[in-house]
C-alpha cells in the first residue's frame, strides 16, 4: 500500500500525461444493438436484472446476443423462462447505479448481476467510499427490489488491459486488485451475495478493438460462470419464486 502511494506521487506527472493522451486517442466503440429487456425460454420463471457499466452494456461486441445479458439468457433459456432487464451505462460508477435504483419504481427480481468498479478505480473513488456504496447498493437491491441472490462480478484484471501503457497500467491494476479483494471480503459477509470468479487472461486476442472492453469470448466465459452459479443455487432452484 505504501509502495503504491509513493509510486503515485513520484510518477504523478507521467500518469497525468498518459491519462490525457488516452482520453484524446481512445477508440470509442458503439453500444451493441438489441433489447435491454424481454423474456426468453421455457420452464420455471426467473426474473433477472443486470446493472453496471460499459461491460454490462456490452461494449466490444456488435449485438446483445454476444454481450453479457444475451449470453446469460441464451444459456438459461432451455430450462428457465427468463425475464430480464439491463440497466447500464458507459462510464458508470457505483454511485451512479445506486442513484438509478433509488429513483426507479420498486420491482422484484430473483437474481441481480452487478458489474461495477472499474470506473470507480479510474475516476479516483476511495476504497472506503466505494465499499460503503457497494454495501448500500446491495441493501437497496434486497430491500427495494427483492433480490434473492446478488451475483457480484468484481473487478477484472485491469493490469492486463492492452490499452493502458505502463506505468499507468501497473498503478490502476494494483488498485483494481485491492478493490476486488476488499469487495470479495464484503460479499463473503453477506448471505444474499456471491462473487463470480472466472479465469481468463486478457490480451489483444480476446479483448475488443479498443483494448479496454471484453471481446465475445470473454463475455462468454463471464456469462458461463454466472449461469453456473444460478443453476446450482438451491435458493433459486428450490425456493418460492419472486412474486409476479
C-alpha positions, 0 to 999 in steps of 0.5 A, a space after each residue: 500500500 505504501 509502495 503504491 502511494 509513493 509510486 503515485 506521487 513520484 510518477 504523478 506527472 507521467 500518469 497525468 500525461 498518459 491519462 490525457 493522451 488516452 482520453 484524446 486517442 481512445 477508440 470509442 466503440 458503439 453500444 451493441 444493438 438489441 433489447 435491454 429487456 424481454 423474456 426468453 425460454 421455457 420452464 420455471 420463471 426467473 426474473 433477472 436484472 443486470 446493472 453496471 457499466 460499459 461491460 454490462 452494456 456490452 461494449 466490444 461486441 456488435 449485438 446483445 446476443 454476444 454481450 453479457 445479458 444475451 449470453 446469460 439468457 441464451 444459456 438459461 433459456 432451455 430450462 428457465 423462462 427468463 425475464 430480464 432487464 439491463 440497466 447500464 451505462 458507459 462510464 458508470 460508477 457505483 454511485 451512479 447505479 445506486 442513484 438509478 435504483 433509488 429513483 426507479 419504481 420498486 420491482 422484484 427480481 430473483 437474481 441481480 448481476 452487478 458489474 461495477 468498479 472499474 470506473 470507480 478505480 479510474 475516476 479516483 473513488 476511495 476504497 472506503 467510499 466505494 465499499 460503503 456504496 457497494 454495501 448500500 447498493 446491495 441493501 437497496 437491491 434486497 430491500 427495494 427490489 427483492 433480490 434473492 441472490 446478488 451475483 457480484 462480478 468484481 473487478 477484472 484484471 485491469 493490469 492486463 488491459 492492452 490499452 493502458 501503457 505502463 506505468 499507468 497500467 501497473 498503478 490502476 491494476 494494483 488498485 483494481 486488485 485491492 478493490 476486488 479483494 476488499 469487495 470479495 471480503 464484503 460479499 463473503 459477509 453477506 448471505 444474499 451475495 456471491 462473487 463470480 470468479 472466472 479465469 481468463 487472461 486478457 490480451 489483444 486476442 480476446 479483448 475488443 478493438 479498443 483494448 479496454 472492453 471484453 471481446 465475445 469470448 470473454 463475455 462468454 466465459 463471464 456469462 458461463 460462470 454466472 449461469 453456473 452459479 444460478 443453476 446450482 443455487 438451491 435458493 433459486 432452484 428450490 425456493 418460492 419464486 419472486 412474486 409476479 
